[in-house]
Amino acid sequence: MKKNINAYRLAQQTGIDKTYLSKLISGVIKKPGHDKLAKIAQVLELKPSQLLAIFTKPQTAVAELNVGEIKLSQQQTVQYSGQDWGEAPDGMVCYGRLAEIETSRQWLIQERCRVIILYGLGGIGKTTLAVHLAKQFQKEFDYIFWRSLAHAPSIETVLSEAIVLTAHRQTFEATVAQKISQLLFQLRQSRCLLIFDQIESILATGNATQPYQDEHQMYGELFRQIAQLEHQSCLLLIGNEKPKDLAILESASASIRSLQLQGLTTAARQLLEDKQLSEIERWDELIEIYRGHPLALKIVATTIKEVFNGSISEFLRQNTLFLGDLEFVIDQQYHRLSDAEKTLICAIAKENQLVSIPQLMAKPTLSMRCSEMIGLLDCLRRRSLLETVQEHNQTFYTLQPVIRKYLNSYY
């Protein structure tokens, strides 16, 4: 008899709150109530009385139920497997990205980097690429642990679940610092791939001096220890932003790498083909307008099919950049900016050409010191909202068309 007890899966199958289930599995809650007991027992294919026995009299239950393959902790029994995919999406198509996959393969397998950061504008395909990488190289790791930080789960819960997977035991009353140490020990003992998606949810907004929100500072401690201490595992971080404390640690000689995803090039044609758009001769024009942004292309392709009867030409005659649901994605990133960052990016959006620092400094609406402007430009670049271009040994700045369209439409 094998029973997989995992908070994420149980929550999906029973409708019970995941936080409650995490506390139940970790032993914080000693046993479930009658209604919850019945739901969990049904999913685990046990009678409620049998499940209750596992929580109240574990040693007796193991013998009577013949569950020798279930590892036993103090309050309950748990089957441990080598992978916990949490809320990782399934069935997503990874278009192209051959260069990015090869770069990531080199970092993961050859250089065995301790930290890899995939970042870029929302909807650019970061999560899709990360799933593809984890699936393709899963045989290289003893354990794979994926968690979405979209709803900013407590680090206590995430650490406990990671330790359950990698150490085959519960942490109970250990402090966060102790749990970090325990997880680091496991990262030395085994080759683990830890994947945290949507990390911007725990990062500080605006121009805060600390990289992480006050209540999530210990995530930063975990990331820094994984980056700086010796072990054989890898932490893969996915987000719209690159944490500035890890950006400082990143270097050619360090085991910390980052990859900013850009729009698709030739692979974008496959995306439009899957959307069954006709007028193949206009595809490249559409791709260029949206800079190969995968989500933007999916949205506009759907709109062209439904509103313009599949005619790209008719859509292009409207001479507009349609954002659709992409507005919401950009809006979320924009509202994470400080007032000074908003002022600067709106000024850049009004320029229809590349702009340099001296040109920005000359603008009367931007009353700031050069050092302050450099800092703000660095923040906008790390937040994936700014592009840099080198021409004639000088650095210029610009925005993606979808960002410019959003800002000029609303600000």
N, C-alpha and C positions, 0 to 999 in steps of 0.2 A: 504494500500500500504506500503510495507517495502522495503527499499533500503539499502544494506550493502555497505558502502563506506570505503574501506581499500586499502592502497597504494600497498601492496603486491599483493592482488588479482586483482586489477585493472591493475597493470603492466603486470601480466600474461595474462589477457584477452584482453587488448588493445594494448600491445606492446609499451606503453608509458613509458618513464624512471621513475623508482620508486621515485627517489629524487624529480623530478618535481611534481609527484602526491602527495608526502608527503607535499610539500610546498603548493600545491593547497588545500589539505584537511585541513591543519593547518591554512590557511588564509593568509600565506605569499604572495602567488599569488592570486589575487582577483578573477580572472575568467580565464578559459582556452580559447585558440584561437579557430578559427572556426573548423579546422580539428580535434583537440583534443576533442573539445566539442561534435562533432558528434560521435566519437568513444566511449567516456564515456557514452553518452546518450543511445547509442545502448546497451551497457552492462547493464545499469540500467533500460532498457526498458522504456525510456522516449523519448519524442520528443526533439530535440535540443533546441527549444524555451522554453520548460518547464524547462529543466536543466539550461538554461541561466537565467530564472526567479528566480530559487532557489539561484543563485549566486548574482544577481543584486537586486532583490526585495524579500527577503526571507519570510517576513511576509505575503505578498500578495500571493506568490506561495503556501505557506502552506495552506492557506484558499481555494484557487482555485483548487488545486490538491487533497485536502482532505488527506493530509499526516500527520495527527495528531499523528501517531505513530512514526514519525521521530523527534528526539530531535533536537532542533534548536540552533545553536550558532550564533555568530555575522554575519558571512559571508555565511554560508552554513548549510545544514541539514545533520545529520549523524545518522544512526541506530547503536546502541551499543549492542553487544552481550557479553557473559561472557568469550569467548575464542577467541584468535587470535594466530593461529599456525604458522604464518609467513611462513618460508621456511622449516618447519619440514618435513622430509621425511615420506612417507606413504607406507604401504604394506611391511615393512621390518620384517623378521622373527627373533624373539629373541630366540635363541637356549639356553636352559638350564637357567643358571644364577639364580637358585632358591635361593642360599645363598645370592647373591648380592641383589636380589629383597627383601628378608626378612630383610636384614640389612637396606636397603633404606626405607622400610616400617616403621621400628622402628624409624628411624631418622625423617622421614617426618610426620608420624601420631602420634606416641607415644611421642617422645621427642620434636617434633615441632621445629626442628633445623632451625636457621635463614639462614645458608649457608651450602650447600652440594656441594662438588667438585668431579666430576667423571673424572678421568684422566687415561691415559695409552697410550701405543704405538699406532700410527696411524693404523686404520683398526682393532683394537681389539674389537670393538663393543660398544663403549661408547654411541654414538648417538642412536643406536638401543635400548639399554637398557633404555635410558632417555625417548624415545618415549613411550616405553612399560610402564614405571613407570607413566608418565603423564596421559596416557590413563586409566591405571588401577585405579589410585587414583584421577581422575578428580572430582569426586563427593565430595571430601574433601575440594575443593577450590571454592571460589566464582568466581575467575578469573584465567585464564591460559594465559600467554603471552610468546611466543617463538620467539627468534630472532637468526639468524646465524650471527656471526661476521666475517665470512670468508673474506668478502671484506671490513672489518673495517668501517662500517657505522658510521657517526658522532653520538656522544652521544646525541646531541640536537634532532636529528630525532628520535632516539630510545626512549628517554625520552618522547617526545611529543606523540608518538604512544602508549606508555604504559599508559600515563595519559588519553589519549582519551578513552582507554579501561576501565580503573579502576575508573576514575572520571567523565566520561561522559561529558567531556568538553575539549576545546582547551586551549593551554597555550599562544599562540600568542607571545608577546614580552618579556616573562620571560627569565631571565638569566639561565645558566646551574645550578648554585647553587640553584636558586629558584625552578627550575624544580625538582631537587633532593629532596628538602624539600617537594614539593607538592606530589611527588611519595611516599616518606616516610610516609606522612600523610595518603595516601590511603592504604598503607601496614598495618597501624594501624587500619584503619576503616574496612577493609575487609581482608579475608583470600585469599591471592594471591600466585600463583606460577609463578615466573619469571624464564625463562630458556634461558641462553645464551650459544650457541654452538660455537665451534671452537675459544675459547678465546685466543689461542696462537697468533692469528692474530693481537691482540692489545698489546701483551706482548713484552717487550724489548728483543732484541737479544744479544748474546754474554754475556759479564760480566758487562753490564750496571749497574750503582748503583741504578737506578730507576727500579721498576718492570715493568712499562708500557712505551710504546713508548711516546715520548714527546707530540705528538698531541692527545694522548689518556689518559693522566694523570687523567682526570675527571672520566673515567671509574673506575679507582682505588679508587677514592673518593666515588663513588656510592657504590662499593662493600664493602668498609670499613664501611661506615655508616650503610648499611644493616646488616653487621656482628655485629656491636657494639651497635646499638641503639635498643630499645625495640619496638617490633611490633609482629604481629601474622602471618606473611607470611614467604615464603621461596624463596631463590635465589639458583637455581641449575645451576652450572657452569660446562661446558663440554669442555675438551681440552686435548691436548697431554702433557701439562705442568700444574703443580700446582703453582699458583702465590705465590712468596716467602713472600709477605706481609701477605697474608691470612694463609700461612703455619705457620708463627710466632704466629698468633692469635689462631690457632687451639689447642685445649686441650680437655681432657676428661670432664672437667666441663663446657667448653664453648659450645655455640650452633652452633659450626662450626665443620663440619666433612668432611673427604675426603676418597674416596675409589679408590684405584688403581686397574683397571681391569687387570686380567691376562688371559691367554689363556683358552679355553674351555677344559674340561676333557671328561667325558662320553658323554656330549651333542654334542661333535664334531662328534660322530658317526652318529647322526641324520643329521648333515650337509652333510656328505659324502653320506648318504642314499638318501637325496634329490637331490644330484648330480648324483645319479644312478650309483655309482661306484660299480663294482663287486669285487671279491676277498676279501670278508669280513674279512678273516683271516689276511690280511695285513693292515687293517685299522689302528689298534693301532700303528703299526710301523710308518705309515705315520703321524699320529697325534703327536707322540713323536718327530719326526724329526722337525716338525714345531711348537712344544710346544703348540698345540691347537689354534694357531693364526687363527681366523675366515677368514680374508681376504686372508691370505696366503694359507689356505686350499681350499678356493673357487677357487683361481687362479690355484693352482697346480692340483686340481681335473679336472678343465676344460681342462688344458693342457694334462693331462693323457688321457682324453677321445678323444681329437682331434688329438694328435700327436702319442700316444702309443696305440690307439684303445682300451682304457679303461684298459690297463694292468698295474696295480700298480707294479707288479714284474719287468716288463721290464723297467719302469721308475727308480725304485730303483737300478737296475743294472748299471745305468749310474753313480751312486755314486756322485751325485751332488745335491746341494740345489738350486732349481729353484725359483727365486724371481718374475720374470715377472713385472707386473705393481706395485708390492709392492716396487720396487726400487725407484719409484717416491715419494712414501709416506715417505720412510726412508730418501731420499735425502733432502726433505724439512726440516725434523727435524735436519739433520746433519748440514745444512747450517745456522741454527739459532745459532750454537755454536760459542763461542769465539775461537781464535787460541789455547789458552791453553787447553780448553776443548777438542778440536779436537786432539791435541797431546796426551792427556791422554787417551782418548777413543780408539785411534788407537793403543796405546801401550798395552792396555788391550786386544784388539782384536787379537793381535798376540800371546797371551797366550792360550794354549789349555787346561788349567786347572784353577781352582780357584786361585785368587791372593789376597794377603793382602797388607795393606799399607806399612809395612816394605819391602816387596818384590818390590813394586812399587818404593819406595824411593831409592832402591839399583840400579835401572836402570840408566845407564849413560845418556840415552836420555831424562830422566825426571829430569832436574835440577831445582828443586823448593823446597821451604820450606814445612815442614809437614803441617803447618796451611793452606798454599795455596792449597795443595793437598786435604785436608779435605773439603775445600770450593768447589773445583771443583767436587769432588765426590758427594757432596750434590746437586750441580746444575744438574749433569748428572742423579742423582736419581729422582729429581723433574721433569726432562724432559722425564722420562720414558725410558731412554736409558741404564740404569744400573740396574743390579740385585744384591741383597745382600744375602749372605748365612751365617748362623751361624753354626760353627763347633768347638767343643772343646773350648767353651767360647771365640772364636775369630771370627771376622767378615771378610769374604772374598767377593770378587767382581767378577762378570762375566757378560757376555752379552748373550742375546738371540741369537740362531743360525742365524736367519735372519739378525740381526744387524752385527754379526761377518762376515757373508758371504759378506754383502755389503761393509763393511770397508776393508776387505782383498782383495776384487776384484778391488777396485778403489783407495785405499790410502795406 
